[in-house]
Amino acid sequence: MTRRAWALLLVLCGTIFLEGIDVAMLSVAVPSIRSDLELPTGTAAWVMSAYVLGYAGFTLLGGRAADLLGRRRMFLTWLAVFLGFSMLGGFATEGWMLIAARFVTGVAAAFMTPAAMSIITTSYEEGPKRNKALLVFAGTAAGGFSLGLVIGGLLTQLGWRWVFFAPVLLGGLILVAALRLLPVEARPARRGGAFDLTGAATAAGAMLLLAYGIVRLEHGFDGWRLTAAVVAAGLLLVAVFVTVERRSAAPLVRLGILRKASMVRADLGALLFVGSFFGFQFMVTLYLQELRGWSSLETALALVVMGVDAVLAPTLTPRLVDRFGNARVIFGGFVLAIVSYALFLPVGPDWSYAAMLPTLFLTGAAFALAYGPLTIAATDGIEGEEQGVAGGLLATATQFGSAVGISAVTAVYGLAAGGGGSPESTLSAFRAALTVPAVMVVAGAVITAFGLRGARSGKGGSDGRTPLETPRPTAARPGAVPAG
């Protein structure tokens, strides 16, 4: 790729890195925030959950807005909002201020991330160059989360407010560079002459309710009636949304895009894989801090090896994809994750770090193999005017996956622990909760295997690609960044 193409990719990767470290740093800082502001447990939990609600609730709308209103415009606008509310969070003196700031920050990420991904998929020639760009993008996201754990531990020692201020400094540099490097594009014409406001409202409402219902799963059977009512209301709004889209002259989401089996399979795979990854990381963090008594910084340093995906994703994974295709590499990532989680299931009360290291390394390697190719499969073969919505669907799947993974392991842990507080019962509860990520990656492996079966039965393309892949045109789209 040319220097300008690399510079543009660096800016876009900087944004996803910013999002990754923001989430990771806050997860480390929450105990200090709770102590300093004297927050009740429920309020402290909502400091994290508010971001998930904002992100999951508006990602689909954010992806379509990038297609209809301009990718550059959405990226720059919402990056500025992200930075502004991150700074406001650092000045918060009450729990509700933090929750409000985190919710708006999540909404900003919901618009910013699909815009960044669609800029990649429309600026780089479809094929190996775009694949490499997406793999670097995915690896940077995971690397940001892994490094964010360590950075968050260090900044929390200086004061938890730095966890909010530090992203502003990095994001300011990214914003200045983006103003110079992002390609100027003509404002897309709106089909039908109007924006689908009804579809946007029902989509956002449905996603918010479903995300809230999923977050409430961590309470187990406590308040299950409210949880069931919220989920039912969310599903009802989904049905309303589908009806609205069928009748709209300019739908927010063209329902025909959901008939693309490879995209749907990739989104489901991403939901399950990301959910298992975050659920596993959450339980390992609890194990190290609550059962072993490690500090937040010691825990962060222990988990940093999972950031190996930031190295493998842009170096090893592209070669494997070129040689074996997306489907086989994705399936290999799921299988590696199954092995990784299985190795940790018999965790003991006094395991050495050396005993944990193989699982932590393999988990990072599995992420490198699966997540990047899933990103490629979720956007490959989609028309340029719908790349934003494809990115929005993928981001929605990953956000719901992370919410499902963390809520499910929390619920199982709470049910298994019961009222017992002994080390033995606590360890037993940890082991029970760790089965959740294992089940999720097994289900993901089964979904991925459908693509492999299609290839073996001759249902793949004539060029040997699996149904997770699509033939690639040889010519670049008009306006694409020269990949050199």
C-alpha positions in Angstrom: 0.0 0.0 0.0 1.0 3.6 -0.5 2.1 5.8 2.3 -1.2 7.7 2.2 -3.1 4.4 2.3 -1.1 3.3 5.4 -1.6 6.7 7.0 -5.3 6.5 6.6 -5.4 3.0 8.0 -3.3 4.2 11.0 -5.9 6.9 11.8 -8.8 4.5 11.5 -7.0 1.9 13.6 -6.2 4.6 16.1 -10.0 5.1 16.6 -10.7 1.4 17.3 -7.6 1.3 19.5 -9.1 4.3 21.4 -12.4 2.5 21.9 -10.6 -0.6 23.1 -8.4 1.0 25.7 -11.4 3.2 26.9 -13.5 0.1 27.8 -10.5 -1.8 29.3 -9.3 1.1 31.4 -12.7 1.7 32.9 -13.2 -2.0 33.8 -10.0 -1.8 35.8 -10.9 1.6 37.4 -14.5 0.8 38.5 -13.5 -0.4 42.0 -11.6 2.9 42.7 -14.4 5.0 41.2 -16.9 3.2 43.5 -14.8 3.8 46.6 -14.0 7.4 45.8 -17.6 8.5 44.9 -19.1 6.1 47.5 -21.3 4.5 44.9 -23.7 1.6 45.7 -23.0 -1.7 43.9 -25.9 -1.2 41.4 -24.7 2.3 40.4 -21.1 1.1 39.9 -22.3 -1.7 37.6 -24.3 0.8 35.5 -21.1 2.8 34.9 -20.1 -0.1 32.7 -23.6 -1.2 31.5 -24.5 2.3 30.3 -21.8 2.2 27.6 -23.0 -1.2 26.4 -26.6 0.0 26.2 -25.6 3.1 24.2 -23.4 1.2 21.9 -25.7 -1.8 21.3 -28.8 0.3 21.0 -27.5 2.7 18.3 -24.9 0.7 16.2 -27.4 -0.4 13.6 -28.6 3.2 13.2 -25.0 4.4 13.2 -24.0 2.1 10.3 -26.9 3.2 8.1 -26.3 6.9 9.0 -22.8 6.5 7.6 -24.2 5.3 4.3 -26.9 8.0 4.0 -25.3 11.0 5.6 -21.6 10.5 4.8 -19.0 8.4 6.4 -16.4 11.2 6.9 -19.1 13.4 8.4 -20.3 10.7 10.8 -16.8 9.7 11.8 -15.5 13.2 12.6 -18.7 14.3 14.3 -19.0 11.4 16.6 -15.3 11.1 17.4 -15.6 14.7 18.7 -18.7 13.7 20.8 -16.8 10.6 22.1 -13.9 12.8 23.2 -16.2 15.5 24.7 -18.2 13.1 26.9 -15.1 11.2 27.9 -13.7 14.4 29.3 -17.0 15.2 31.1 -16.8 11.7 32.7 -13.5 12.7 34.2 -15.1 15.7 35.9 -18.1 13.7 37.3 -18.8 14.0 41.0 -22.0 11.9 41.2 -22.8 8.4 39.9 -25.6 9.6 37.6 -23.1 12.0 35.9 -20.8 9.1 35.1 -23.7 6.9 33.9 -25.0 9.6 31.5 -21.5 10.3 30.2 -20.8 6.7 29.5 -24.2 6.2 27.8 -23.5 9.1 25.4 -19.9 7.8 24.9 -21.4 4.5 23.9 -23.8 6.1 21.4 -20.9 8.0 19.9 -18.9 4.8 19.5 -22.0 3.2 17.8 -21.9 5.9 15.1 -18.1 6.2 14.9 -17.0 2.5 14.6 -19.3 1.5 11.7 -18.2 4.7 9.9 -14.6 3.8 10.3 -15.1 0.2 9.1 -17.1 1.4 6.0 -14.3 3.9 5.2 -11.9 0.9 5.1 -14.2 -1.3 3.0 -14.9 1.5 0.5 -11.4 3.0 0.3 -9.3 -0.1 -0.2 -9.6 -2.4 -3.2 -11.6 -5.5 -2.5 -9.3 -8.5 -2.2 -6.0 -9.0 -0.4 -5.3 -5.3 0.3 -8.7 -4.8 1.9 -8.4 -8.0 3.8 -5.1 -7.0 5.2 -6.5 -3.6 6.2 -9.4 -5.2 8.0 -7.2 -7.7 9.8 -4.9 -4.9 11.0 -8.1 -3.0 12.1 -9.4 -6.0 14.0 -6.0 -6.8 15.6 -5.7 -3.2 16.8 -9.1 -3.4 18.5 -8.1 -6.4 20.5 -4.6 -5.0 21.2 -6.2 -1.8 22.5 -8.3 -3.8 24.9 -5.3 -5.9 26.2 -3.0 -2.9 26.6 -5.8 -0.9 28.1 -5.9 -3.3 31.0 -2.3 -2.5 31.9 -2.6 1.3 31.1 -5.8 1.4 33.2 -4.0 -0.2 36.1 -1.2 2.4 35.9 -3.5 5.4 35.5 -5.7 4.3 38.3 -2.7 4.5 40.6 -2.4 8.2 39.6 -6.1 8.8 40.0 -9.2 7.2 38.3 -10.0 10.5 36.5 -7.0 10.0 34.3 -8.8 7.0 32.8 -11.2 9.5 31.3 -8.7 12.2 30.4 -6.1 10.0 28.7 -8.3 9.0 25.8 -9.0 12.7 25.1 -5.3 13.4 24.6 -5.0 10.4 22.1 -8.3 11.1 20.5 -7.4 14.8 19.9 -4.4 13.7 17.8 -6.5 11.2 15.9 -9.1 13.9 15.1 -6.5 16.4 13.8 -5.0 13.6 11.6 -8.4 12.5 10.4 -9.4 16.0 9.2 -6.4 15.9 6.9 -6.4 12.3 5.7 -10.1 11.1 5.5 -11.2 11.3 1.8 -13.8 14.0 1.1 -16.9 12.3 -0.4 -20.0 13.6 -2.0 -23.1 13.4 0.2 -25.0 10.3 -0.7 -28.5 10.9 -2.1 -31.3 9.7 0.1 -33.5 7.2 -1.5 -37.1 8.2 -1.5 -36.1 11.7 -0.4 -36.5 11.2 3.3 -34.7 9.5 6.2 -36.5 6.5 7.7 -37.2 8.2 11.1 -39.8 5.6 12.1 -37.4 2.7 11.3 -34.6 4.5 13.2 -36.8 5.0 16.3 -38.1 1.4 16.3 -34.6 0.0 15.7 -33.0 2.0 18.5 -35.9 1.2 20.9 -35.7 -2.5 20.1 -31.9 -2.7 20.5 -32.0 -0.7 23.7 -34.7 -2.9 25.3 -33.0 -6.2 24.2 -29.6 -4.9 25.4 -31.1 -4.0 28.8 -32.8 -7.4 29.0 -29.5 -9.1 28.4 -27.7 -7.0 30.9 -30.3 -7.9 33.5 -29.6 -11.6 33.0 -26.7 -11.2 35.4 -29.2 -11.0 38.2 -30.3 -14.5 37.6 -33.9 -15.2 38.8 -34.0 -12.0 40.8 -36.6 -9.7 39.1 -37.1 -12.2 36.3 -40.5 -10.9 35.5 -39.1 -7.5 34.6 -36.4 -9.1 32.6 -38.9 -11.2 30.6 -41.1 -8.1 30.1 -38.2 -6.0 28.8 -37.1 -8.8 26.4 -40.7 -9.3 25.2 -41.1 -5.6 24.5 -37.8 -5.6 22.6 -38.9 -8.5 20.4 -42.2 -6.8 19.8 -40.4 -3.7 18.6 -38.3 -5.9 16.3 -41.5 -7.1 14.7 -42.7 -3.5 14.3 -39.3 -2.6 12.8 -39.6 -5.4 10.2 -43.1 -4.3 9.3 -42.0 -0.6 8.9 -39.0 -1.6 6.8 -41.1 -3.7 4.4 -43.4 -0.7 3.8 -40.8 2.0 3.7 -39.7 3.5 0.3 -36.3 4.3 1.8 -35.8 1.7 4.6 -33.2 2.1 7.2 -32.1 -1.5 6.6 -32.9 -3.2 3.3 -34.2 -6.5 4.6 -32.8 -8.3 1.5 -29.3 -7.9 2.9 -30.3 -10.4 5.6 -30.6 -13.0 2.9 -26.9 -13.1 2.5 -26.1 -16.3 4.3 -22.3 -15.6 4.6 -22.9 -12.3 6.3 -25.5 -13.6 8.7 -23.2 -16.6 9.5 -20.3 -14.3 10.1 -22.4 -12.0 12.4 -23.6 -14.9 14.5 -20.1 -16.3 14.7 -18.8 -12.9 15.8 -21.5 -12.7 18.5 -20.6 -16.1 19.9 -16.9 -15.7 19.7 -16.7 -12.2 21.2 -19.2 -13.2 23.8 -17.1 -16.1 24.8 -13.9 -14.0 24.9 -15.3 -11.3 27.1 -17.1 -13.8 29.4 -13.9 -15.8 29.8 -11.7 -12.7 30.4 -14.3 -11.4 33.0 -14.2 -14.7 34.9 -10.4 -14.9 34.8 -10.2 -11.4 36.2 -12.6 -12.3 39.1 -10.6 -15.5 39.7 -7.3 -13.6 40.0 -8.6 -10.7 42.1 -11.3 -12.3 44.3 -10.0 -15.8 44.8 -6.2 -15.2 44.5 -6.1 -11.7 45.9 -4.1 -10.2 43.0 -4.1 -6.4 42.6 -5.7 -4.8 39.5 -2.3 -4.0 38.1 -1.0 -7.6 38.7 -4.1 -8.9 37.0 -3.7 -6.6 34.0 -0.1 -7.6 33.6 -1.1 -11.2 33.7 -3.7 -10.8 31.0 -1.5 -8.8 28.7 -0.3 -11.9 27.0 -3.8 -12.2 25.5 -2.8 -9.2 23.4 -0.7 -11.5 21.2 -3.5 -11.2 18.7 -2.4 -7.6 18.0 0.9 -9.1 16.6 -0.6 -12.2 14.9 -3.6 -10.6 13.3 -1.7 -8.4 10.8 1.2 -10.8 10.2 0.2 -14.5 10.4 -3.6 -14.3 9.8 -3.4 -12.7 6.3 -1.1 -15.4 5.1 -3.4 -18.1 6.5 -6.4 -16.5 4.8 -4.6 -16.3 1.5 -3.7 -19.9 1.7 -6.8 -21.6 3.3 -9.6 -19.0 2.9 -11.7 -17.3 5.5 -13.9 -20.2 6.5 -11.1 -22.6 7.4 -9.2 -19.9 9.3 -12.3 -18.9 11.2 -13.1 -22.5 12.1 -9.5 -23.0 13.2 -9.9 -20.0 15.5 -13.0 -21.5 17.1 -11.3 -24.9 17.6 -8.3 -23.2 19.2 -10.6 -21.3 21.5 -12.3 -24.6 22.5 -8.9 -26.1 23.4 -8.0 -22.9 25.3 -11.1 -22.8 27.5 -11.0 -26.6 28.1 -7.5 -26.3 29.5 -8.7 -23.7 32.0 -11.8 -25.6 33.2 -10.1 -27.6 35.9 -8.5 -24.4 37.4 -7.3 -24.9 40.9 -7.1 -22.6 44.0 -3.4 -22.1 43.7 -2.5 -22.5 40.1 0.8 -20.9 39.1 0.9 -18.3 36.3 2.9 -20.8 34.3 -0.1 -23.2 34.4 -2.4 -20.4 33.2 -0.1 -19.1 30.5 -1.0 -21.6 27.8 -4.7 -20.8 28.0 -4.1 -17.0 28.0 -1.8 -17.3 24.9 -4.0 -19.6 23.0 -7.1 -17.4 23.7 -5.3 -14.4 22.2 -4.1 -16.5 19.2 -7.7 -17.8 18.7 -8.9 -14.2 18.6 -6.3 -13.4 16.0 -7.5 -16.3 13.8 -11.2 -15.8 14.1 -12.2 -12.2 14.6 -10.4 -10.6 11.6 -11.6 -13.1 9.0 -15.1 -12.8 10.5 -14.9 -9.1 9.8 -13.9 -9.8 6.2 -16.7 -12.3 5.8 -19.3 -9.9 7.2 -18.5 -7.2 4.7 -17.3 -9.1 1.6 -19.5 -8.8 -1.4 -21.7 -6.1 0.0 -22.4 -3.1 -2.2 -20.6 0.1 -1.4 -23.8 2.0 -0.5 -24.6 -0.7 2.2 -21.1 -1.1 3.7 -22.1 1.1 6.6 -25.1 -1.0 7.5 -23.0 -4.2 7.1 -20.5 -2.8 9.5 -23.4 -1.7 11.8 -24.8 -5.3 11.9 -21.4 -6.7 12.7 -20.8 -4.2 15.5 -24.3 -4.8 16.8 -23.6 -8.5 16.9 -20.3 -8.1 18.8 -21.8 -5.7 21.3 -24.7 -8.0 22.0 -22.2 -10.9 22.2 -20.1 -9.1 24.8 -23.2 -8.3 26.8 -24.5 -11.9 26.6 -21.1 -13.4 27.5 -20.6 -11.3 30.6 -24.2 -11.5 31.8 -24.4 -15.2 31.3 -21.2 -16.0 33.2 -22.2 -13.7 36.0 -25.7 -15.3 36.2 -24.2 -18.9 36.3 -21.6 -17.9 38.8 -24.2 -16.4 41.1 -26.5 -19.4 40.9 -23.6 -21.9 41.4 -22.2 -19.9 44.3 -25.5 -19.8 46.1 -25.1 -18.5 49.6 -21.8 -20.3 50.2 -18.8 -18.1 50.8 -16.1 -20.8 51.3 -13.1 -20.9 48.9 -14.3 -24.4 47.7 -17.8 -23.2 46.8 -16.4 -20.1 45.1 -13.9 -22.1 43.0 -16.7 -24.5 42.1 -18.8 -21.5 40.9 -15.9 -20.2 38.8 -15.6 -23.6 37.1 -19.4 -23.7 36.4 -19.3 -20.2 34.9 -16.3 -21.1 32.7 -18.4 -23.6 30.9 -20.4 -20.7 29.4 -17.6 -19.5 27.1 -16.8 -23.1 26.1 -20.4 -23.7 25.1 -20.5 -20.5 23.1 -17.4 -21.3 21.0 -18.6 -24.9 20.4 -21.9 -23.4 19.0 -19.8 -21.0 16.9 -17.7 -23.8 15.6 -20.8 -25.6 14.5 -22.1 -22.6 12.7 -18.7 -22.1 11.0 -18.6 -25.8 10.0 -21.7 -25.2 7.7 -19.4 -23.2 5.5 -16.8 -25.9 5.4 -19.5 -28.5 4.5 -20.7 -26.3 1.7 -17.2 -26.2 0.3 -16.8 -30.0 0.5 -20.1 -30.7 -1.1 -19.3 -28.5 -4.1 -21.5 -25.6 -3.1 -18.7 -23.2 -3.0 -17.7 -21.0 -5.9 -15.9 -22.4 -8.9 -12.7 -20.8 -7.6 -12.8 -22.9 -4.5 -14.0 -20.3 -2.1 -16.3 -21.3 0.7 -19.8 -19.8 1.2 -18.2 -17.5 3.8 -16.4 -15.9 0.9 -17.4 -14.2 -2.3 -15.7 -13.7 -5.6 -13.7 -10.5 -5.7 -13.7 -8.1 -8.6 -10.3 -7.3 -10.0 -11.0 -3.5 -10.4 -11.1 -1.1 -7.5 -14.2 0.9 -6.7 -14.2 4.4 -7.9 -12.6 6.7 -5.4 -10.7 3.9 -3.6 -7.4 4.7 -2.0 -4.6 3.4 -4.3 -3.3 0.3 -2.5 0.0 0.4 -4.4 
